[in-house]
Amino acid sequence: MQDDQHESMLKRLLHTTSQHIIQDVPPELHACEICRKTECLQDEWITCENRLVHAKCIGEIEDKKG
């Protein structure tokens, strides 16, 4: 019984902690999240073809929604 209580308490603690640490990536940054580059200069980011195509797709989806 006591092991079950400890396990339950540990699960709640892990769940609560992960809620504060792990967050969803905003849709407008999803292209950056899956990119192989670890860092971009601002000029590269502004002109990044993958990011621009993704942003266009998001815009089209939002237009259809609303």
C-alpha positions as CSV (number, residue, x, y, z in Angstrom):
1,M,0.0,0.0,0.0
2,Q,2.7,2.4,0.9
3,D,4.6,1.7,-2.3
4,D,1.4,2.6,-4.3
5,Q,1.2,5.9,-2.5
6,H,4.8,6.7,-3.2
7,E,4.4,5.8,-6.8
8,S,1.3,7.9,-7.1
9,M,2.9,10.9,-5.5
10,L,6.0,10.5,-7.8
11,K,3.7,10.3,-10.9
12,R,1.9,13.5,-9.8
13,L,5.2,15.3,-9.1
14,L,6.6,14.2,-12.5
15,H,3.4,15.3,-14.3
16,T,3.4,18.7,-12.6
17,T,7.1,19.3,-13.2
18,S,6.8,18.3,-16.9
19,Q,3.9,20.7,-17.4
20,H,6.2,23.6,-16.3
21,I,9.2,22.5,-18.3
22,I,7.9,21.1,-21.5
23,Q,5.9,23.4,-23.7
24,D,4.4,23.1,-27.1
25,V,6.3,24.9,-29.9
26,P,4.2,27.8,-31.3
27,P,3.1,27.0,-34.8
28,E,5.0,30.0,-36.3
29,L,8.3,28.4,-34.9
30,H,7.6,24.8,-35.9
31,A,9.7,25.1,-39.1
32,C,12.6,26.2,-36.9
33,E,12.1,23.4,-34.4
34,I,12.5,20.7,-37.1
35,C,15.4,22.5,-39.0
36,R,18.8,20.9,-38.8
37,K,20.5,24.2,-38.0
38,T,21.0,24.8,-34.3
39,E,21.3,28.6,-34.7
40,C,20.5,31.2,-37.3
41,L,21.6,34.8,-37.7
42,Q,18.7,37.2,-37.8
43,D,19.3,37.8,-41.6
44,E,19.2,34.1,-42.2
45,W,16.0,33.7,-40.2
46,I,14.3,36.6,-42.0
47,T,15.0,35.1,-45.4
48,C,14.7,31.4,-44.5
49,E,12.8,29.6,-47.2
50,N,11.5,26.8,-45.0
51,R,10.2,29.3,-42.4
52,L,8.5,31.5,-45.0
53,V,6.8,28.5,-46.7
54,H,5.6,27.2,-43.3
55,A,4.3,30.7,-42.3
56,K,2.4,30.9,-45.6
57,C,0.8,27.5,-45.0
58,I,-0.2,28.6,-41.5
59,G,-1.7,31.7,-42.9
60,E,-3.7,29.8,-45.4
61,I,-5.0,27.4,-42.8
62,E,-6.0,30.3,-40.5
63,D,-7.8,32.0,-43.4
64,K,-9.8,28.8,-44.1
65,K,-10.8,28.6,-40.4
66,G,-12.0,32.0,-40.2
